[in-house]
Amino acid sequence: MPTMRIRDAAMHLGVSDDTVRRWVDRGLLATTTDDAGRMVVDGYEVAMVARQHATPPELPAGLASSARNRFVGLVTDIRTDTVMAQVELQCGPFRVVSLLSSESVRDLGLELGSAAVATIKSTHVVVETTKDDRGAA
């Protein structure tokens, strides 16, 4: 499983580094030490905490795209067969599911807890409301 530093976990969770450290102290997240002797947390555990404490993080620096609907998140589930894969991301409060080739999953190095950006470009967007929410014209 991928690991990440406290500050990276904080960015994905939309909280401060100190909040993540407090969660570690309370046992919400477990830590290990990487090869450089730094405290790290398991990426998949961070993804599960993200589901519970959903606040969308900012897009990574340097990311450029014409798409306006981008969701930064962590991989929470991967289901693959020989040709296709279903990848689930927890992007702040949003669950995003994508169907892509199994080859793409391998090429991207996706695994549970990996950081990823879901980019959605669509000409069809549905907007819904309840009858009570509609204002009088």
N, C-alpha and C positions, 0 to 999 in steps of 0.2 A: 504494500500500500504506500502511496506517496505521503510524505510528511511535509509540513510547512512550519515556518517560524511563527512565533507569536504575533508579530506585526502583520504578517500575511493573513493569518487566521482572523485577526481583528478586522482587516479590510474586507474580507469576504463576509464577515458577520455583521458589518456595519456598526462596530463598537470600538472602543479604545483598547489599546494594548493592555492597560491596567485592568479593564473589565475582563479580558481573556485570562489574565493572570489570577484574578479573583475567582473566576470559574474553575481554573486549574486547582486553586487552593481548596475550593468547595467540592472538588471531585467531579465536576461536570465534564471536564476534559482531562484525559490522561496525557502525560508528557513522557518523552524519551530524550536521549541526547544524540545528536548527529555526530558525524565523524570529526567535525570541527569543535565539538564540545558544547554546542549551542542547544538550548532547550527547544524541542520541536513537538508538534502535535500531529496526530494522524489525520490526514485529509478527509477520510470518510467520516470520522467522528465530528469534524468541523461541519461537514455537509449535513449530518443529522441534527446538530445544534442549530444550523441555519434554518432548517425546517421549523424549529420551535421558536426561534427569535428572528423572524423574517424582516430585514431592512435592506433594501437594495443598495449594493455598493456602487461606486463610480466605475466607469469604464477604464480599462487599463490605459496608461499613458502611451501615446504614440499610435493608438488604434485609429485607423481612418477607414471610412466606408460610406457609401452613398445611402445605405440603409439607416433608417432612423429608429428602428425597433431592435435594440441590442440589449441582451440581458446577460450580465456577468454572473456566473454561478459555479457550482461544484457538481461533479458527476455523482449521482446517487444510485443509479441502476444502469446496467448494460445487459442486454439480452441479444445474443448473436446466434446465427446459424451459419451455414457455409457461404451464403451470399449476402444476406441482409442483417442489419442490427437495429435495435431500438435502444436509444440512449436517453436517459432521464437526467435532467439538471434541476437543481434547486437554486433558483436565481432570486435571492432575497425572499419575498413572500410568494414568488411565483414558481410553479412547477412547469417546466418546459420539456416536452417529449419530441424527439426527432427520429425519423427513420432515415438511415443512411447505409451505405454498403459496409459489410464487415471489413473489407479492405481499408476503407477510410478510417474506421475505428483503430485498426492496427497502425496505419500511417500516422495518425494524429497522436498515437500513444495514449489513448484514453483508457483510464481505469478508475475504479471507485475512488472518489476523493480528488480526482484531477480537477484543476481549474480550467474553465472553458467559457467561451462567449457564444451564446445563441443569437444568431442574426436572422431576423425575420423580415422579408421583403414580400409584400403581398398587395395585390390590387383589389382584394376583397377583404374588407374588415366589417364585422357585424357590431353594431352598437345597440345595446338593449337598455330598456328602462321599464319600470313598472308603471301601470296606469296612473297611480297616485303621484308619481314623480314628474309627470308632464304638466307644464305650466299652461295656463290659459292663453290663447293667442289673441 
